[in-house]
Amino acid sequence: MFLKTIDILASATKSRPFLMLMIGLIIGYCVAELISYITISEDIEPTNFLASTDSNIRSPPSHADDVIPHFDVLRHDHPTDNTSLADQLKKDVRILCWVMTNPNNHKLKARHVKRTWGKRCNILLFMSSEADDELPTVKLDVGEGRENLWRKVKEAFKYVYRHHFNDADWFYKADDDTYAVIENLRYMLYPYNPETPVHFGHKFKPYVDQGYMSGGGGYVLSREALRRFVVQGIPNPKMCLPGTVVNEDIEIGKCMENLNVTAGDSRDINGRGRMFPFDPEAHLIPSKDKEFWYWKYQFYKSDEGLDCCSDNAISFHYVSPQLMYVLDYLIYHLKPYGVVRASQQLPDKLKVGEFLPPPKEEPANSNEDSFDDDDRIAVQNYGRGVPSIEPDAREVGSNEVESNDEKFTPELKAKLQNVE
């Protein structure tokens, strides 16, 4: 049919050579385009997620296996990096990290903690109600779910005290959706003597006079704080609440105060926070609603935007497994060429019972004048309109497999559980 059409056009244009030439050029161009399309299409994947016009690009696609074939891929080293100071700190400031998890989250979340930030701890433990040789877990004789949270924390710290008291100087509790920069945690703790009764975290002010540490961002106990908690606190119902409750972070805050364990200040020298109850985006681009419970719970004045967070930030909460790998890449691998930061000088060591002075309030070195900014005005009447239970005090229950702000699709859940 195609050739017949050409013959008809040729017959009709014998007396018109120019027109015939133009028709030939058009036909040749069309044939060439057709061949090119067929050849190139053979090399194109059916779907290109990065080029997708879907507006919700943060949602994982249904074909997660094609987009992220392996989660454990960030293995490339940087042999020219000078890590001597970080290596020395790992010896001088020994940190045991224990991660709160549950059987449903072993493969969904906990294994990705182990493959990212957890491997930088001196000792890494996973506390659960079931054994899992892959992590491995410490099997605690405690039921799962929010109602058992406080008891689970007590049993976990008792295990750590019995088996690892002399193996570390500091003992860091985190959730399986926490991301922590352990090098920065060591830097913060370096001046302090582990025999000083102190604990650090993101400090909230209700319920406990000296403040309590938000559970999700993690809190760290000195060796002496751990000893007092297990030896003097847990056995004594006047010191620490017996039984179990949902808000474990509030209860351990009360217990620490009763044991004369100081609630330390985790802010940096500029007064910026280092340990956070939400993911990085929530703090860098926060809600403007001053009635939101977070602003009413702040122990210290805090700012929004870049002035919220220290250059040596330590921890964030509600971090999905995907974001853990993104953060690992951005923190440990991505580097702006030609920008070399000056080496940091370690502070002087403090004696037992000594503390660093509080940060000096002054305008931040950024585009925001945070000292005079309305965002830094602390809300004093924190009791009004605040939920009776602070949301960050809750653990994801054993039957829940969703993060705080992102649903796991069935495909992504299967991927996170089955990836090798």
C-alpha positions in Angstrom: 0.0 0.0 0.0 2.8 2.4 0.9 4.6 1.7 -2.4 1.4 2.1 -4.4 0.9 5.5 -2.9 4.4 6.5 -3.9 3.7 5.4 -7.6 0.5 7.4 -7.7 2.3 10.5 -6.4 5.1 10.0 -8.9 2.7 9.7 -11.8 0.9 12.9 -10.8 4.1 14.9 -10.5 6.1 13.9 -13.6 5.7 17.4 -15.0 6.6 18.8 -11.6 10.2 17.8 -10.7 10.5 20.2 -7.8 7.4 18.9 -6.1 8.5 15.3 -6.6 11.8 16.1 -4.9 10.1 17.6 -1.9 7.8 14.6 -1.5 10.8 12.3 -1.6 12.5 14.3 1.1 9.5 14.2 3.3 9.1 10.4 2.9 12.7 9.8 3.6 12.6 11.9 6.8 9.6 10.0 8.1 11.2 6.6 7.4 14.4 7.7 9.2 12.4 8.8 12.2 10.5 5.6 12.4 13.7 3.5 12.3 15.3 5.7 15.0 12.3 5.4 17.3 12.3 1.6 17.0 16.0 1.4 17.7 16.1 3.7 20.7 13.0 2.3 22.3 14.6 -1.0 22.8 17.1 0.5 25.3 14.5 2.5 27.4 13.0 1.1 30.6 9.2 1.0 30.7 9.1 3.6 33.6 11.6 6.2 34.6 10.8 7.3 38.2 13.1 10.2 38.3 11.6 11.7 35.1 8.0 11.0 36.2 5.6 13.8 36.1 3.9 12.6 39.2 3.8 15.6 41.6 4.2 13.4 44.7 7.8 12.5 44.0 8.4 11.6 47.6 6.0 8.6 47.5 7.8 5.4 46.6 6.7 3.9 43.3 5.0 0.6 43.0 8.1 -0.9 41.4 10.5 -0.1 44.3 12.7 -3.0 43.4 13.5 -1.4 40.1 14.3 2.0 41.6 16.3 0.9 44.6 17.7 -2.6 43.8 19.8 -2.7 47.0 19.6 -0.7 50.2 23.1 -1.7 51.4 25.0 0.1 48.7 27.0 2.9 50.4 30.2 1.1 50.8 32.7 3.2 48.9 35.5 4.5 51.0 37.4 7.8 51.0 41.1 6.8 51.5 42.2 10.4 51.4 40.0 11.5 54.3 41.7 12.3 57.5 39.6 10.5 60.2 42.3 10.4 62.8 40.4 12.7 65.2 37.1 10.7 64.8 39.1 7.5 65.3 40.6 8.8 68.5 37.3 9.9 69.8 35.9 6.5 69.2 38.5 5.2 71.6 38.1 8.0 74.1 34.3 8.3 74.2 32.9 4.8 74.0 29.2 4.7 73.2 26.9 1.8 73.6 23.8 2.3 71.4 20.7 0.2 72.1 17.7 0.5 69.7 14.1 -0.1 70.7 12.4 -2.3 68.2 9.7 -5.0 67.8 9.4 -8.2 65.7 7.4 -6.5 63.0 10.1 -3.9 62.5 13.2 -6.1 62.6 13.5 -6.2 58.8 11.3 -3.2 58.1 13.3 -0.7 60.1 16.0 -2.1 62.5 18.2 -3.8 59.9 18.5 -0.4 58.1 19.7 1.2 61.4 22.4 -1.5 61.5 23.4 -0.8 57.9 23.7 3.0 58.4 24.3 4.9 61.5 24.3 2.0 64.0 27.6 0.6 62.7 29.4 3.6 64.1 28.6 2.9 67.7 31.2 1.1 69.8 28.5 -1.5 70.7 25.1 -1.8 69.0 22.2 -3.7 70.6 18.6 -4.2 69.4 16.0 -4.8 72.2 12.9 -6.8 71.2 10.6 -9.5 72.5 11.7 -12.0 69.9 15.1 -13.4 68.9 16.5 -12.5 65.5 20.0 -13.7 64.6 20.4 -11.2 61.7 20.5 -8.1 63.9 20.9 -9.9 66.4 18.4 -8.9 69.1 18.4 -9.1 72.8 15.2 -11.0 73.6 13.5 -9.3 76.6 10.7 -11.0 78.5 8.4 -8.0 77.9 5.3 -7.8 75.8 5.2 -5.4 72.8 2.9 -2.4 72.4 2.7 1.0 73.9 1.4 -0.2 77.2 4.7 -2.1 77.9 7.0 0.7 76.9 8.3 1.8 80.3 8.9 -1.7 81.4 10.8 -2.5 78.2 13.1 0.5 78.8 13.8 -0.6 82.3 14.5 -4.2 81.3 16.8 -3.0 78.5 18.9 -0.8 80.7 19.1 -3.6 83.3 20.5 -5.9 80.6 23.0 -3.3 79.5 24.1 -2.7 83.1 24.6 -6.4 83.8 26.4 -7.3 80.5 28.2 -4.1 79.3 28.6 -1.6 82.2 32.4 -1.6 81.9 32.4 -1.8 78.1 31.3 1.8 77.4 31.3 5.2 79.0 27.9 6.4 77.7 24.7 4.6 76.9 22.5 5.9 74.2 18.8 4.8 73.7 17.2 5.3 70.3 14.1 4.1 68.4 14.3 2.1 65.2 13.2 5.3 63.3 15.9 7.5 64.9 19.0 8.6 62.8 22.1 9.6 64.8 25.5 11.0 63.9 27.6 9.2 66.4 30.7 11.2 65.8 28.9 14.4 66.8 27.5 12.6 69.9 31.1 11.8 70.9 32.1 15.4 70.3 29.3 16.7 72.6 30.2 14.2 75.3 33.9 14.5 75.1 34.4 17.2 77.8 32.3 15.4 80.4 33.4 12.7 82.8 31.3 9.6 82.5 31.3 9.4 86.4 29.3 12.6 86.4 25.6 11.8 86.9 24.1 13.4 83.8 21.9 12.6 80.8 21.4 14.4 77.5 18.7 14.6 74.8 16.2 17.1 73.4 14.9 18.7 76.6 11.2 19.3 77.2 9.9 21.3 80.2 6.5 20.0 81.3 6.0 17.3 84.1 9.6 17.4 85.4 11.2 20.4 87.1 14.6 20.1 85.5 13.1 18.9 82.2 13.0 15.5 80.5 14.5 14.2 77.3 12.3 13.4 74.3 12.3 9.7 73.7 12.2 9.6 69.9 15.4 11.7 69.3 17.2 9.4 71.8 18.8 10.2 75.1 22.2 9.2 76.5 23.1 8.3 80.1 26.5 8.6 81.6 27.9 5.5 83.3 27.1 6.9 86.7 23.6 7.8 85.6 23.1 4.2 84.4 24.4 2.8 87.7 22.0 5.0 89.7 19.1 4.1 87.5 19.5 0.3 87.7 20.9 0.0 91.2 19.1 2.7 93.1 16.1 3.7 90.9 14.4 0.7 89.4 14.2 -1.3 92.7 12.8 1.7 94.6 9.2 2.6 93.8 9.8 6.0 95.5 12.5 6.8 92.9 11.2 5.2 89.7 7.6 4.3 88.8 7.0 0.5 89.0 5.0 -1.3 86.4 4.7 0.2 83.0 3.2 3.2 81.2 3.1 4.7 77.7 5.3 7.8 78.2 8.6 6.3 79.1 10.6 9.4 78.4 8.6 11.4 81.0 9.0 8.6 83.5 12.7 8.3 83.1 13.0 12.0 83.4 11.2 11.9 86.7 13.4 9.0 87.8 16.6 10.8 86.8 15.5 13.9 88.8 14.8 11.8 91.9 18.2 10.2 91.6 19.9 13.6 91.3 21.0 12.9 87.8 21.3 16.3 86.0 19.4 16.9 82.8 22.2 18.2 80.6 22.1 20.9 78.0 22.7 19.3 74.5 22.8 22.6 72.6 26.0 23.8 70.9 28.0 26.9 71.8 25.6 29.1 69.7 22.5 27.8 71.4 21.4 25.7 68.5 19.8 22.3 69.1 21.6 19.0 68.4 19.0 16.3 69.3 15.6 16.6 67.7 12.2 14.8 68.0 11.3 15.1 64.3 12.9 14.5 60.9 15.2 17.2 59.5 12.6 18.7 57.2 10.2 19.3 60.0 12.7 21.4 61.9 14.2 23.2 58.9 10.8 24.0 57.5 8.6 23.9 60.6 4.9 24.5 61.3 4.1 28.2 61.9 1.3 27.3 64.3 2.5 28.5 67.7 -0.3 26.4 69.3 1.4 23.3 68.1 2.4 21.3 71.2 6.1 21.3 70.3 6.6 25.0 70.8 4.9 24.8 74.2 7.1 22.0 75.3 10.4 23.7 74.6 12.7 24.0 77.6 15.0 26.5 75.8 14.1 29.2 73.3 14.4 27.8 69.8 14.3 29.2 66.3 13.0 28.0 63.0 14.8 27.5 59.7 18.5 27.0 59.5 19.0 28.6 62.9 17.2 25.7 64.5 20.0 23.2 64.1 23.6 22.9 65.0 26.3 22.2 62.4 27.1 19.3 64.7 23.5 18.0 64.9 23.3 14.5 66.5 19.9 12.9 66.1 16.5 13.1 64.3 13.3 11.1 64.8 10.6 9.7 62.5 13.3 9.0 59.8 12.2 6.4 57.2 14.6 3.7 56.1 14.9 5.4 52.7 15.9 8.7 54.4 18.5 6.9 56.5 20.4 6.0 53.4 19.9 9.5 51.9 21.3 11.0 55.2 24.2 8.6 55.2 25.2 9.7 51.7 24.7 13.4 52.3 26.7 13.3 55.6 29.5 10.9 54.8 29.9 11.0 51.1 28.7 14.1 49.4 31.3 16.9 49.5 31.4 20.4 47.9 34.6 20.5 45.9 37.1 23.1 47.1 35.4 23.7 50.4 37.6 22.5 53.3 36.5 23.2 56.9 39.1 24.0 59.5 39.9 21.3 62.0 37.9 21.6 65.2 39.6 21.9 68.5 38.4 19.6 71.3 37.3 21.4 74.5 39.1 20.8 77.8 38.1 17.9 79.9 35.9 18.6 82.9 36.2 17.1 86.3 33.6 14.8 87.8 30.5 16.9 88.5 31.5 19.8 86.3 29.4 21.1 83.4 30.0 23.4 80.5 28.6 27.0 80.8 25.3 27.5 79.0 25.5 28.9 75.4 25.6 32.7 75.1 22.5 34.2 73.5 23.6 36.3 70.5 22.4 36.9 66.9 23.0 33.8 64.8 25.5 33.9 61.9 22.9 33.4 59.2 20.3 35.3 57.1 17.9 35.3 60.1 18.5 37.5 63.1 17.2 34.9 65.4 18.0 36.8 68.6 15.3 39.4 67.8 13.1 37.1 65.7 9.6 36.5 66.9 10.2 32.8 66.2 12.4 32.8 69.3 9.7 33.9 71.7 9.1 31.0 74.0 5.5 30.3 74.9 5.3 30.3 78.7 1.8 29.0 79.4 2.7 25.6 78.1 -0.2 23.9 80.0 -2.9 25.4 77.9 -4.2 23.4 74.9 -1.4 20.8 75.2 -2.4 17.2 74.8 -2.3 15.2 78.0 0.2 12.8 76.5 3.0 14.3 74.5 2.9 12.6 71.1 6.6 11.8 70.9 6.4 9.7 74.0 4.7 6.9 72.2 6.3 3.9 70.7 5.0 2.4 67.4 3.0 -0.6 68.6 3.8 -4.2 67.7 0.9 -4.3 65.2 1.8 -1.0 63.6 4.1 -0.8 60.6 3.8 2.8 59.6 6.1 5.7 60.4 4.6 8.8 61.8 4.1 10.6 58.5 4.5 8.1 55.7 2.7 4.9 54.9 4.6 1.9 53.9 3.1 0.6 50.7 2.8 -3.2 50.4 5.5 -3.2 47.8 7.9 -1.1 49.8 7.2 -3.1 53.0 8.1 -6.3 51.1 11.2 -4.6 49.7 12.5 -3.5 53.1 11.8 -6.8 54.7 13.3 -9.0 52.0 16.3 -7.0 50.7 19.6 -8.8 51.1 
